[in-house]
Amino acid sequence: MISKKTSSHSLLLISGTFFALIFLFFWRSVSVKATWITQLDQNLNQLIRSDLKEPLVEFFKVFTDLGGTMVLTIFSVLLFLFLWKTRGLLFSLWAGITLLLGELVLPQIVKHIELRPRPLDKVISISGYSFPSGHAAGSTTFYGLTALILILFFLKKSSQKWIVGILAFLFIGFIMFSRVYLGVHYPSDVLAGFSLSASLLSFSFYFLFKSPILRRS
């Protein structure tokens, strides 16, 4: 049992480091305007946005809001209160801090350091900077954290765990896709946002399992 726990903790550290390095690699490449990042954005943009259709534009306009600040803030407060009631204050504070960092603090810090302008061919009006995608980072943090908490601490059946995991993955993927499809982010923005939050989640769960929080919840 101890060996399994140690192995799981090591995997979380490896995962956190891996995604952090990916994010830093994207950030460095964007900062120096590396040729490969320009080609990646152009190729993926051409693949995703070559044939914009009005019904899909309208669908993604609605769907993208599921990763927006207002919606995620409401969902996060509800999750915080639910965890406070079911798992205790320390556990809910851990989740709340993780959500705050992934949905707001870390993406905004990087945005205001990098100052990357948004693409010019947007189909919706939006202000702010482009790198990394706050929607990608925020949705990965919230839906990823919620799914992992449900899978690890609430759900018992394997089938339920698979359904929750797949739904979370699809939600995150659709929100990331919507940001590129609507022209408000480059593909590298959303990939970096995902990597940033995936790293945060890995390190956050490592801290949770190594801390006394679980013993008191």
N, C-alpha and C positions, 0 to 999 in steps of 0.2 A: 504493500500500500504506500509506504514512504517512497519507494522507488518510483512508483507511478506518479505520485504528486511531484516529486523532484523533476521527473521527465516533463510533466505538463508545464511546470514553472519555467523550465529551460526553453521549451517550445515558445512560450509567450515572450520571453526575452529575445529569442531568435527572430520571431515574427515582428516584434516591435522594431528591432534594429534593421531588419530587412526593409520594411516599409518606410522607415525613416530615411534610409539611404536612397531609396527610390525617389522619395519626395525631394531630398536635397539635390539629387541628380537632375530632376526636372527643374528645380529652382535655379540651379547654376546654369543650366542650358538656356533657360528663358532669359536670365540676366545678361548672358553674353551673346544672346541671339544666335545660338548655334544653328548651323545649317540643318542638322537632322531634326530639330524641333520644328523649324519652319516647314520642312517637308512633311513631317508627321501631321501637323495641323492642316496643311493644304490637302493632303491625301485623304485624311479622315473627314474633313469638311466636304470634300467633293463626293465622298461615298455617302455621307449622311444627308447632305443638303442639296444634292444635285437635282432633286425633283420635289420641291416643296408643294404640298397639297393643302388647300384651305381647311378641309376637315381635320387633318392631322395637326395643323397649326393651332386650331381652336382646341383640340383635345389636349395638346401639350401645354397650351396656355393655362388650362385648368390644372393639369397634373403637376406642372412645375411648382405650383403653390404649395404642394404637400412637402416641399423642401424649403419653403420660405421662412423667414424669421418669425412672422406672426404665428403661423400654424405650428411651427416647431416649439415656440415658446409656450403656447397653450398646452401642447402635448407633453412637454417637459415638466411643466408645473403639475399636471395631472399624474404623470409617472412618479414624480417626487412625492406627492401626497399618498399615492398608492403604496409606494415602498416604505414610507414612514409608518403607515398603518400595519403593513404586513411583515416588514423586516426590521423595523426600528430606525431611529434617527441617524445613527452612524452610517448605516447602509445607504439611506436616502441621501445623506450629505455626500458620500462618495460618488453616488450616481449623479447628483446635482453638479458637483464640481467637474466631473468628466464631461457632462453635457455642456456646461458653460464654456469650458476650454475648447471643445470640438466644434460647437455651433457658432461661437462668437469670437472668443479671445484670440486663439491661434490664427484662424484665417484672416481676421482683421489686422493683426500685427504684421503678418506677411504681406497682405495687400498694400499696406501703407509704407512698407519698406520697398517693395518691388515697383509699385505704381505702374503696372502694366495696363495700358488702355484696352478697353473692350473692343471687340470687332466692330467694324463700321456698318456691316449689313444686318443689323438687328431688325427683328420683326416686332419687338415690343420695346417700349421705352423704359430705360433703366439707367441709373447713375452708378457711380462707384468704379472701382478698379476690377480687373479681370482675374488676376492670378493671386491665390488659387480660387477655385469656385467655392463660394460660401455655401451654396445649395448642395454641392457634392459633399463637402466636408460635414455640413450640418446633418444631412440625411443619413450619411454613413454613420455618424456618431449616434444619432437618436435611434434610427431603426435597427442599426447594428447592436447597440447597447440593449435596447428593449428585447430584441430577439434572443440575445445571449443570456440575459437575465431569466427570461421565460424558460429557455431550454435547460439552463443549469439549475434553477432553483424552484420552478413551479410545475413544469410539465413532466409527466411520468411516462407517457406512452411514446415509443420511438416514432410512430407515425405522426403524432402531434408536433414533435420536435422538428421533423423533416419539413412539415407544412409551414411552420413558422419561419424556419431558416430560408426556405425557398421564397416565401412571400417577402421577407425582408430584403433578400438579394434582388428580387424583381423590382421592388419599390425603389431601391437605391439605383439600380441600373436604369430604370425608366426616367428617374429624375435627372441623372447625369446625362442621359441621351437627350432629354428635353432641352437642357441648357445649350447644347450644341445645335440642335435642330432649330431652336428659336434665334440662334445667332448671337446670343449674349455672352458666350464663352467660347474660347478655343478648346479643342479636345484635350490639349495638354493641361488646361486649367482644371478640368473635371478629374482627370487622372491624378493630378497632383493633390487635389482636394480629397479624393478617396484615399490616397496613400498616406496623407497627413493624419486623417482620422483613424485609419486602420492601425497605424503605429500607436496613436494615442490609446485606442481601445486595448491593444495588446499590453502596453505598459500599465494601463489602469487596472486591468484584471490581474496582472502580476502583483501589483501593490495590494489589491484586495485579498488575494490568496495568501500573501505573506504577512499581512497585518492581522491584528486581533479583531477586526471588524466582524468577520463571520462568526467568531466564537461568542460575540455579544449580540448577534442579531437572531 
